[in-house]
Amino acid sequence: MARTTNGIKSAVVAAVVTTVVGGIITWIGGWLPALWELTTAGAAWLWSYLAYTVPVPLAILALLALPWVVLCAVWIGSLFEKKESHAPSITTPEQPLGELELQLLRLLARADGLLVHFDDAASHLHTSRLLLQRACESLAGRGYIEPHNHIVRGLRIGLTRAGTDFVIQEGFPLGGLRE
């Protein structure tokens, strides 16, 4: 008997919920046509306001468009223009390399053309990453090293041609560094 009572209760609850949900959907459905009509009327009014035609003489339109045409022509011309610096070149004598910069160049010379991971270089040189970053920026500014940022392997540094020439000229020991 208890089983039949639970089934009847479930049926009654399902019927009541279905009736209430159906009534809500029907009530909302009654408002949808009015809401759609209001939305389309508002959009039609906005379009008619934005598309209102006004007679404007062609000369005024040409005067309004002329600055934009000139601006676009100048911009396009600047794309094809060679960038030459007309500033007088002031040659400042290069400051000598610091001790950390020389140690980094020695480390890269011992790497014998291989890229060295930034963290490994800081570890080998027993220095902080910030000091090593400053030394790397200085050497990169001189064109001696080049950073290689790899998405998987991370930041690595290596000698450029000018850096290799400097290392050979200074007689730094080449090769012998094992990763």
JOZI-V277768 format. One line per field, one symbol per residue. ss: DSSP state (H for helix, E for strand, - for the rest). phi: phi as a letter, one per 40 degrees, with the letter a starting at -180 (. if undefined). burial: + if it has 24 or more other ideal C-beta (glycine too) atoms within 12 Angstrom, else -. A space follows every 10 residues. Layout:
ss->???
phi->???
burial->???
//
This chain:
ss->-HHHHHHHHH HHHHHHHHHH HHHHHHHHHH HHHHHHHHHH HHHHHHHHHH -------HHH HHHHHHHHHH HHHHHHHHHH ---------- --------HH HHHHHHHHHH -----EEHHH HHHHH---HH HHHHHHHHHH HH--EEEEEE ---EEEEEE- HHHHHHHHHH ---------
phi->.ccccccccc cccccccccc cccccccccc cccccccccc cccccccccc cccbcbcccc cccccdcccc cccccccccc cccbcccccb cbcccccccc cccccccccc cfgccbcdcc cccccfbccc cccccccccc ccgcbbcbcb cbcgcbbacc cccccccccc gccbghcbc
burial->---------- ---------- ---------- ---------- ---------- ---------- ---------- ---------- ---------- ------+--+ +-++++++++ +---++++-+ ++-++-+--- -++-++-++- -+-++++--- ----++++++ --++-++--- -+-------
//
